[in-house]
Amino acid sequence: MLITYQHSVIPGLVQTPAYALAILHDNQEAADARIDRQKILKNPRDDESAPPLYVVLIDEQVLCRRVGTGETMREQLEHLIEMSLWPNITIQVVLGSGEHDGNMGAFMVATMADRSEVAYIETAIRPLTTDDPADLSAVARTLVALRSQALTEQMSRELIRKVAEARWS
């Protein structure tokens, strides 16, 4: 299972090619690699196991932050709605209601088959990968707080659709 929180951009595993290309400053090789990694969400891996569960928490402001053109944004938000209907993907919007620990930065937690966990935390200096129990505990507390401020899946789809139509059409 993968759980991610992003406060500034759409997470790479659910980006469209146009959004990825824009966010990566027209670096086609990097954008292609990012899109290629998305295969893990739909294709069984070599061992024929099911694709991972993927929980995406995005700050409400991500929906309004222009990346590329208005068309790029509309396509990206429509893509989010479509992906939110996949059985292994949950997309929830965290309402922008002020201060919370998620404002400290984006992160992802990967839970392995043996239930061990690793966190990937983005910082201003460099990303940090950790399996330290104290770090994982802090991230878990942040996740609980963020999910308590998040809309349900259906309400998130409705908000994403509303923003796509009102702001990016």
C-alpha positions as CSV (number, residue, x, y, z in Angstrom):
1,M,0.0,0.0,0.0
2,L,1.2,3.5,-0.8
3,I,-0.2,6.6,0.9
4,T,0.9,10.0,-0.3
5,Y,0.2,13.6,0.7
6,Q,1.0,16.5,-1.7
7,H,0.4,20.1,-0.8
8,S,1.7,21.7,-4.0
9,V,1.4,19.5,-7.1
10,I,-0.4,16.4,-8.3
11,P,1.5,13.3,-7.3
12,G,3.6,11.7,-10.1
13,L,1.8,8.4,-10.1
14,V,-1.5,10.1,-11.1
15,Q,-0.1,12.8,-13.4
16,T,-1.0,13.0,-17.1
17,P,1.8,13.2,-19.7
18,A,1.2,16.9,-20.3
19,Y,1.2,17.8,-16.6
20,A,4.4,15.7,-16.0
21,L,6.1,17.4,-19.0
22,A,5.1,20.9,-17.7
23,I,6.2,20.2,-14.1
24,L,9.5,18.7,-15.3
25,H,10.2,21.8,-17.4
26,D,9.8,20.0,-20.8
27,N,12.3,17.2,-19.9
28,Q,10.7,14.5,-22.1
29,E,12.9,11.7,-20.8
30,A,12.0,12.4,-17.1
31,A,8.3,12.8,-18.0
32,D,8.3,9.5,-19.9
33,A,10.0,7.8,-17.0
34,R,7.4,9.2,-14.6
35,I,4.5,8.1,-16.7
36,D,6.1,4.6,-17.1
37,R,6.2,4.2,-13.3
38,Q,2.4,4.5,-13.3
39,K,2.2,0.9,-14.6
40,I,2.5,-0.4,-11.1
41,L,-1.0,0.9,-10.4
42,K,-2.7,-1.2,-13.1
43,N,-0.5,-4.1,-14.0
44,P,0.2,-7.1,-11.9
45,R,3.8,-7.3,-11.0
46,D,6.1,-10.1,-12.1
47,D,4.9,-12.3,-9.2
48,E,1.3,-11.9,-10.4
49,S,0.2,-10.1,-7.2
50,A,-2.4,-7.4,-7.3
51,P,-1.4,-3.8,-7.9
52,P,-0.8,-1.8,-4.7
53,L,-3.5,0.1,-2.9
54,Y,-2.8,3.8,-3.5
55,V,-4.3,6.5,-1.3
56,V,-3.7,10.0,-2.6
57,L,-4.3,13.0,-0.3
58,I,-4.0,16.3,-2.1
59,D,-4.4,19.8,-0.7
60,E,-7.3,21.7,-2.1
61,Q,-4.9,24.4,-3.5
62,V,-3.3,21.8,-5.8
63,L,-6.5,21.9,-7.9
64,C,-6.1,25.6,-8.5
65,R,-2.3,25.8,-9.0
66,R,-1.7,26.2,-12.7
67,V,0.8,23.8,-14.2
68,G,1.2,24.2,-17.9
69,T,-1.9,25.5,-19.7
70,G,-5.5,25.6,-18.6
71,E,-6.1,22.7,-20.9
72,T,-3.4,20.8,-19.2
73,M,-5.0,21.4,-15.8
74,R,-8.5,20.5,-17.0
75,E,-7.2,17.2,-18.5
76,Q,-5.3,16.5,-15.3
77,L,-8.3,17.0,-13.1
78,E,-10.5,14.9,-15.3
79,H,-7.7,12.2,-15.2
80,L,-7.8,12.4,-11.4
81,I,-11.6,11.8,-11.4
82,E,-11.2,8.8,-13.7
83,M,-8.4,7.3,-11.6
84,S,-10.4,7.8,-8.4
85,L,-12.8,5.2,-9.8
86,W,-10.2,2.5,-10.0
87,P,-10.7,-0.2,-7.3
88,N,-7.2,0.2,-5.9
89,I,-7.0,4.0,-5.9
90,T,-8.5,6.4,-3.4
91,I,-8.2,10.2,-4.0
92,Q,-9.2,12.6,-1.3
93,V,-9.0,16.4,-1.2
94,V,-7.7,17.9,2.1
95,L,-9.6,21.1,2.6
96,G,-7.4,24.2,2.8
97,S,-8.6,25.3,6.2
98,G,-5.5,26.6,7.7
99,E,-2.5,25.2,9.7
100,H,-1.8,21.5,9.9
101,D,1.3,19.3,9.9
102,G,0.9,18.6,6.2
103,N,2.0,22.1,5.5
104,M,5.5,21.0,6.5
105,G,5.9,19.1,3.3
106,A,4.9,16.3,1.0
107,F,5.5,12.6,1.8
108,M,4.7,9.1,0.9
109,V,4.5,6.0,3.1
110,A,5.0,2.5,1.6
111,T,3.7,-0.5,3.5
112,M,5.4,-3.7,2.3
113,A,3.9,-7.2,2.2
114,D,5.6,-8.0,5.5
115,R,3.9,-4.9,7.0
116,S,7.1,-3.0,7.4
117,E,7.0,0.6,6.4
118,V,9.2,3.2,4.7
119,A,8.5,6.9,4.4
120,Y,9.8,9.2,1.7
121,I,9.7,12.8,2.9
122,E,10.4,15.8,0.7
123,T,12.3,18.6,2.3
124,A,13.7,21.9,0.9
125,I,17.2,20.5,0.9
126,R,16.8,16.9,-0.2
127,P,14.3,14.1,0.1
128,L,14.6,11.8,3.1
129,T,13.9,8.1,3.1
130,T,13.4,6.6,6.6
131,D,12.2,3.5,8.4
132,D,12.9,5.0,11.8
133,P,10.0,4.2,14.2
134,A,9.9,7.7,15.6
135,D,9.7,9.2,12.1
136,L,7.0,6.7,11.0
137,S,5.0,7.5,14.1
138,A,5.1,11.2,13.4
139,V,4.1,10.6,9.8
140,A,1.2,8.4,11.0
141,R,-0.1,11.1,13.3
142,T,0.1,13.6,10.4
143,L,-1.9,11.2,8.2
144,V,-4.6,10.8,10.8
145,A,-4.9,14.6,11.1
146,L,-4.9,15.1,7.3
147,R,-7.6,12.4,6.7
148,S,-9.8,14.0,9.3
149,Q,-9.7,17.2,7.2
150,A,-10.2,15.4,3.9
151,L,-13.4,15.1,2.0
152,T,-14.9,11.7,1.2
153,E,-14.0,10.1,-2.1
154,Q,-17.3,11.1,-3.6
155,M,-17.2,14.6,-2.3
156,S,-13.6,14.9,-3.5
157,R,-14.6,13.8,-7.1
158,E,-17.4,16.4,-7.0
159,L,-15.0,19.2,-5.9
160,I,-12.4,18.2,-8.5
161,R,-15.1,18.2,-11.2
162,K,-16.4,21.6,-10.0
163,V,-12.9,23.2,-10.1
164,A,-12.2,21.6,-13.5
165,E,-15.4,23.1,-15.0
166,A,-15.3,26.5,-13.2
167,R,-11.6,27.3,-13.3
168,W,-10.0,25.3,-16.2
169,S,-12.7,25.2,-18.9
